[in-house]
Every structure is written in C-alpha cells, then in structure tokens.
Amino acid sequence: MQENGKLKFTEKLAFGLGELPGTMNSLLGAFLSMFYTDRIGMAAAAVGTLFFISRLFDGITDLIAGNIIDHTHTKWGKARPWLLWMAVPTGLAAALIFMIPVNASETVKLIYAFITYNLFTSIMYTLVGVAKNSLMPLMTQNGMERGKLAMFSLIFGLGGTILAMSVTIPFVMKVSGGNPVDVTAWRVVFCIYGVIVTLGMLGSFLMSKEHVKSVNEVVEKKETSLSFKDALKNFFSNKYFIFAIFVNVVVNFSVQINSGCQTYFYRYVMEDDMLTTTLNLWSLIPTIIGIVFLSGPSLKFFGKKKSVYVGAGGQIIGYAVRGAAAITMNVPMLIVGTVICGLTTGPLSVPVNILASDAVDYGEYLTNKRIEGTGTAVVSFAQKLSTGLASGCVGWILGLTGFVANQAQSEAVRSGITFMFSWLPLILLALVLIVYTIVYKYDKEEVEVLDELQRRKNAVK
C-alpha cells in the first residue's frame, strides 16, 4: 500500500470484480419475476410473496455472515478468503435457479424456486456480498480512495447490470434462434453468467489485500473479535450506522422497484419489448460517465453531503421526465430522462456506498472496536429487506391491479407499473435529500475521527 492509504489500480479493480455477484443479484431482480410469470407460468402474486419471504430469510443469514467474517482470521485476512472459498459455489447456485422444471405443478415450482433462489441469495451471495462490502474499511481509511473503490464497485455492479440487461434479451434471442420464451436459452445464458461471476470472484481474491489494522491490533499486538451481542450493541450505539441503514434502504428500494418493473414497463406500457435493450444501452454510457468522471470531482469539490444533493436532485429530475414520457408514450423524452438519471448516478451512489465504511471508523473512534463484518452485514440485511420488499411490491401491485401475463393490460395495471417505474423512486429520493439535510454531519467530523485513531496507534510506538 502507498502512503496515506492510497491503493494500487489492481486493488481497486479487484474490489470492482468482487461486485459481480451483486450484478448477478440485480439481474435476477430485473428478469426473474418475468421469467417465472411469463416463461414458467407462475402467478405474479405468488412470485412477489416468494421474493419477500426469501429476503426475510436472506436478511437473517446476513447477520450470521457478518459474525462469521468478524471471527475469521487467516493469512489472507478476514473478508478476502471468502471470495476464494465461495467462488465456484456462487456461480453454480446462480445457474441452478433457471433449471426449474417447466411442466411441474405450481407447488413443485414454488418449492424449487424458493430453494434455489435462497441457495444463491441467502447463502452464497450473502457470504460473498458481506465479505466484499467488509473489504472497503479493511483496505483503506482514506476517504478519496474509498470513493474510488466505490466507483469501481459501481462500474462493475451498476454498469455491469445495465450492460447485462441490455444484452440479455438479444443474447437469449440469439441462443434460441429468435424465440424469447425458450426456457433452454435462458438457462444457457445464465450458466454463462455464472461462469463470469466465478472468474470475477477469483480475480478479486487474487488482486486484493487487507491493509487496515484496528487500534487494538496495534496496541495489543493481536486480533480481537466482539461477541455477536456486543457487536450489535456497538452498531446500534453508532448514529452513522443507523443513518447508513436508512439511506441505503431508501436508495436501494428506489433502484430495485424501478429495475424490477422495467421489463413490464417496456412491454406493457410502452408496448415494445426491445426498449429494454435500447433504453439500457442509452443508460449505460451516461451511467459510466457519471461514475468515472463526475463522482470524483463531485466528492472533491462539494464533499459527500453536497454530492448527494447533486446526484439525488438530478435523479429526481430524470424520473420526472421519464414519468411524463410514460404519460405521452414519448420515447425520445424517455431517453432524455434515462440519460439524466444515468449521469447523476455516480454523485449519488458513490457517497452512499461509503457510509457503512465511515461508520466503522466512527464506531472505532467511540469504542476502540471495529466491526467490519457485523456492521456491513446489518446494512446489507436492511438493503436485502428493501430489495425483497421492492420485488414483492412489483408482484403485489401487478396482482392487485389485475395483471394477466401476455395480454394487453388495463389502465389500472399500466398506471401501477408507471408509478413503480418513475413516481415512487422520485418520492423516495426527495425523502433522502430531506434526511441528509437534517442528520448527516460526518463531512465535518471525519478529519477529527481519523486523526484521533492514528494518535491512539502512534501512542505505543
């Protein structure tokens, strides 16, 4: 590691590659609901309930995973070895989801879907997701370097998701010979995606390194771990962990509800399946530009808090334009709104992705104890609950408004889909702006926190 907590390019790349399981998870959120309803013939409301119950179970395993990571001590570190150990199982678990028997009874389909979906999300992805998120506070305490790690994570996570969403339907069409409902083609495509996830995790393990030592490690010359109960007490006494939960939940829900209804929106509101590809391609370049070229300057010149103002404010404008485009069936306007949302993704998402790592430092400032695993796990637990709720809401709203697969939809269904696609995310991001204004003060406290932690370490030298 270089001076002042600076990291090598390969380490930042490794952190980005570690987000590929999250990319797969986002793809499942975007395509799996429609795969189950329109390809397998499962009821939309049942699918929504399946996702929500699964996320409750998933959240519990997050807390277990965080405790496991906090008690992992190997020559490779605490979090990093899990990227190696879980690489192959994670890729296999993702592929198994799509092997659901097409001609089975509704009950058998639901059981298979529940088991395989949770094998990936609640076990494999939980361990690697918490491990990867725990890596940020273990790799550096430099705020700008954490911003760069978040940037690489977003490039592979959000950027990778948009790219994969853009190519998935054309890929399926290519494999199936032009038949988008061919279940075998979907299986082949997601098997290939599973291999990519496995290779990415192996690359992340090989190129990453844990550099940060706690005050106790420096002073007492040994690694110490809190009990799960004490770690939770540490978490809930830390105002910035609570803040990180709230903001991550709300922002994640806004993203997931939009993503989960996207395919329905393009198919049943805009009446063009291929807009899934077209609009995601229009989103890809602006999103990458926003992450790579706008997030860094935004953090540097405005700070973390005002960067969120820039990002969330821009997203609100973009969602409003997309909502107006849905009302008028105006594709060019939809493109404009999509581009605006893409450009402002970086200034919003990068500082939000840093919140949990900053809270780890603040917690050590208060207690001399670091809880990278449990801390990021609780935030992840809350995020997954919001993802499950978002996925559930898609199915529930479709069911309540009278959705019938593969048919022209009523005005109530179209309005419900449009609300999920544009107006609800807009409302949630406005709430984020209000709460940031009232609560967040770490921009002004960070220097004092890090200087005090370093002073404690230097006291024994």
N, C-alpha and C positions, 0 to 999 in steps of 0.2 A: 504493500500500500504506500502511496506517496504521502507527502506531508499534508497536514490539515485535513485528513480524512478523504483525500481525493482517490478515486478509483481508476483502474485501467479500463480501457474500452472493452476488453474481453469480459471483464466482470460485469459491466453494465449490460453487455449483450447477453451474458448468462442469466442475469435477472429477468431480462425480457423473454428469453426462451422458457423460463420457468412459468410464464403465464399461459403457455399453450394449453394446459389442461383447463384453465379458465376460459380460453377461447372455445374449446370443445363444449364446456358447460353452457356458454352463451349460445352456441349453435343449437344445442338441444332445446334451449328456451325458445329459440326462434322457429325451429322446424318440427320439433317432436309433437307438439299439440296437433298440428295439421296432419302429420304423418299418422298419428293414432286415429284421428277422426275421419280424415278423407281417404287414407290408404288402407287402414286396418279396420275401419268401421266401428270404432268405439264411440260411445256417447260423449258429447262435449262436456256436459256437467260432471260425468264420472271422471273424465280426464282431469278436469280442474280440481276436483276433490283429491284425486290421486297425487297431483303435484303438491297441493297444500299439505296433506298429511306427510308426504315424503320429506318436505322441508322441515317440518317439526322434528321428525326423526333425525334429519341431517344436522339440525342445529345442536341436538344433544351430542352427536358424535364430534362436532367441532370442539366442544368443551373438553371432551376426552382427549382429542388430538392435541390441543394446546397443552394440557397437563403432561402428556407423553413427551412432547418436544421440550418442555421446560426441564424434564428429568432425563433427557438424552445427553450423554457426554461421551463423545468419541473423538478419535484423532482428526476427524473431518469437521467436528463442531456439533452444534445442537440441531439445527434445522436442515443443513445441507445434505446429510446422509439419506434423508427420507426421499430426496429426489432420485437417488440411485435405486434404493430398495423398492420403490413403488412404480418405477418407470414402465416396465412391461405389464404388470397387472392393470395399470390405469388404461393403457391403450386397448388391452383386451376387453376390459369392462365396458368401455365406450362402444365397441363394436357389437357386443352381445345384446345391447338394447334393441338393435334393429333386427335381431333374429327371432322376434316374436312370431308365434305361429298364426298365420293368416286365417286359417279355417277352424280355429278352436272356438269354444264357446266364449261368451262375454266374460264369464267368471274366470276362465283359464287365462284369457288375455290380460285381465286386470291383475291377476296374481303374478303372471310372468313380468308384466310391465313394472309392477311395484318392486319385485325382487331385483331385476336387472337395473332399473333406474337408480335404486338405492345402493346397489353394489358399486355403481360408478360415483354417484353424487355424495352419498353418506359415508362411504368408507374410503375408496381410492382418492377421489378428488378432495375430500375433506383433509386427509393427511397431507397430501402434497400442496394443497392450497394454503393451509395454515403454515406449513413449513416454508413455502415460498414467501408468504407475507411476513413471516418472522425473520427472514433474511435481511430485510431492509435495515432495521435497527441494529442488526448484528454486523452489517457490512461497513457502515459509516454513521457518524453523528453530524457530518457536515450537511447543513440544510440544503445548499445548492446541489450537492451530489445526490442527496435523497430525491431532489426534484428531477435530476437526470435519470435516476433509477426508475422513478415513477413514469417518466417519459418513455423509456424503453419498454416498460411493462405495458403501457397503453398502446405503443406501436404494435407489439405482438398480440396484445389482448384485444383492445377495441379495433385497432386497424386490421388485425388478423381476422377478427369476427366479420367485419364489413366485407373484406375481400372474400372470405369463405362463403358468406351469404350471397355475394354477387355471383360466384361461380358454381354454387352447389346445384341449382336447378339446371343450368346448361350442362353441368357435369353429369347429372342424372339422365338428362335427355340424351347425351352422347352415349353413355353406357347402355341405356335401354333401347337405343335406336329410335328415339323420338317419342317414347311413351312415359310421361311424367308420373304415372301411377304404378309403374313397375316396381314392386317391392324389392325384387332382387337387385335392381340398380341402386336403390337407396342403401342396401346392405353393402354392396361393393364400395360405394363412395365413402361410407363411414368406417369401413375397415381400413381404407387408405388413410383417412384422417386419424385413425387410431395409431397407425404406424408413425405418422408425423409427430403426434403427441409424445410417443415413447422416445423417439430420437431427440426431440427438443428437451425433454427432461434429462436425458443422459448428457447432452451438451451443457445444460445448466449446471449440473453437478460438477462436471469436469473443469469448467472455467470460473466458477465462483469461489469465494473464500470469505470466512468469517473473521473480521478484524477487531471488533469492539469487545473490550473486556469491561465487566462491571467494576464498581468501586470495591466490592468485596473480593473479587478475584485478585485485584491489585494489592489490596491491603492485607487480606488474609492468605493470599497465595493459594487459593483453592476455589473451585466452583461450588456454589451453593444453590439449592433449589428450595423454593417455598412449597408448603403443602398446598393442595388444591384449594382448601378453605381459605388459607391465608392469602393465596394469590388472588382469589375473588375479592377478598376484603381490600386488598391493595388496589384492585381495579376500580371498585365502586367508591373508593375514597378519593379517586382522581377525577377531577372535573373535566379534564380533557379527554379521558376515555369515554365518559358519558356523552360528551359533545361529539366525539368521533362516531359513536354508535348512531346517534340521531341523524347526523348529516349523511353518513354512509347509507343508512337505511332509506332515507327520503330520496337521495340522488339515485341510488340503485333501483328503487321501486320505479322511479320515473323512466329510467332507461329500460328496465325489464318489461314494463307494461307496454311501452312503445314497441319494443322488439318482439314481444310475444304476439301482438296483434298485427304485425306488419304484413304477413302473408295474407291474412284475412282482409286487411285494408286494401291491398293492391288488387286482390282477386274480386272481392265482393262490393267494394265502394268505388274504386277506380276502374274496375272491370277489365283488368289487364294483368295476367299472371307475370308477364315478363318485366313489369315495372319493379318487381322485387330485385331483379338483376340490374336494371337501368338505374334506379334510384340509389341502390347501394354503391354502384360504381361512381355516381355523381357525389356520393358522400365520402368515398374513400380518400381521394386526393385532398379535399379540404380538411378532412379529419387529420391526415398525416401532417399537412402543413400547420394546422393548429397545434398539434402536439410537438412537432420538431422545431418549428420556427417562431411560434407565438407564446408557448407556455414558459420557456426560459426567460425571454425578455419581460414577460408579464410578471413573473416572480421577482426578477431582479429590480425592476423599476417601480412596481406597485406593491410588492410584498404579498404574502399569502392571502390575506384577507381581501384586499382590493382586487387581486387576481380572480378570486371567486366572484366578486361583483361583476367583473368584465365577462367572465365565462357564463355565469348564470343569467345575466342580463341579456347577453347575445342569444343564448338558448331560448329564452322566453320569447324574444322577437321571432326567432326561427320557427318555433312551434306555432305561434300565432299565424304566421304566413302559411304554414302547412295546413292549419285548420281552415283558413279562408280558401285555400286551394281545394280542399275536400268539398266544401260547400258549392264551389263553382265548377268542380271537375276540371280544374285548370292544371295541366301537367307542368308547363313552364313555371308557374308560381310554386308548385310543389317542389320543383328542382331548386328554386331560389331559397325556399325555406330550409331545404335539406343542406344546401351549401352553407348557409348561415350557421346552422346547428353544428355542422362539421368543423368550421373554422374556430368556433368558440369552445369546442370540446376540451382542448388542451388546457387553456387558462382556468377552466373549472375543475377538471378531473385530476390534474397533477397535484394541486394543493390539497384536495380532498383525500387523495391516496397517501399523502404524507401524515395525515392526522394521527393515525394509530402509532406510528413510529415516534413522533414527537411526544405523544402521551407516555410512551415507555420511558423516555428521558425524564419527563416531568415527574413520573412516578418514582424513579430512582432518586431524583432531587428531593422528594418528600421523605422517602423511606430507606434509601440505600439499596433497594431491591429492584431488580429488573425482571419483568415478566413478559418477555417477547412472545413466548408461545401462548400462554393463557390470555394475554392482552389482545393479541391479534385474533385469537380464536373466538373470544367473546364478540368482537366486532364482526368477524366472519359469520358467527352464529346469527347475529342480528340481520346481517345482509342476506343470508340464506332464507331467513324467515320472510324477509321482504320479497325475495325472489319467488319463494313459494306462494306468497300472497298474491304477487303480480300474476304468476302463472294461473293460480286458482281463479283470480278475477276475470282473466280472459275467458276461461271456460264457463264461469258462473254468469257473466254478463251475456255471453252468447246464448246460454241456456235460457236465461230469464227473458231475453228479448225475442226468443222464438227462432233461433238459428237452426237451419236444416242444411246439412252438408251437400255440396254440389248442386245447389239450386239458387235461383235468383232470390235475394233476401228482401225482407220487408224494410220499410223506412225506419222502424224501431231498431232493427239489427244494424243497419247502416249507421244510424246515429250513435249507437252504443260503441261500435268499432271506431268511429271517428273521435269520440270522446276519449277513448283509451289511447288513441294514436297521437293526439295533439293537445287537447284542452286539459286533461288531467296532469300530464307532465308539466305543462305551463304553470298550473296552480301550485304544484309541489315545489318547483324551483323558486317561485316567489316566496314560499314559506322558508326555504333555505336562506334566501337573502335577508329576511327579517331576523332569523335566529342568529346568523353570523354577526349582524349589526349589534345585537344585544349582548351576546355571550362571549364571542371569541376575542381574546386578548394576548394570545401566545406570541404573536408577532413582536410585541414589546417585551415579553418576558424571556424569550429564547436565549439571548446572549447571557443574561444573568444565570440561567439554569445550567448552560453548558460550561461557563466559566467556573461555577461552584463545583460541578462534578470533576472537572480537571484539577481544581485546587485540592480536593479530597484525595485524588490519586497521587498528586505531587507531594503531599504531606508526608508520605512514607518513603520517599526517595532520598 
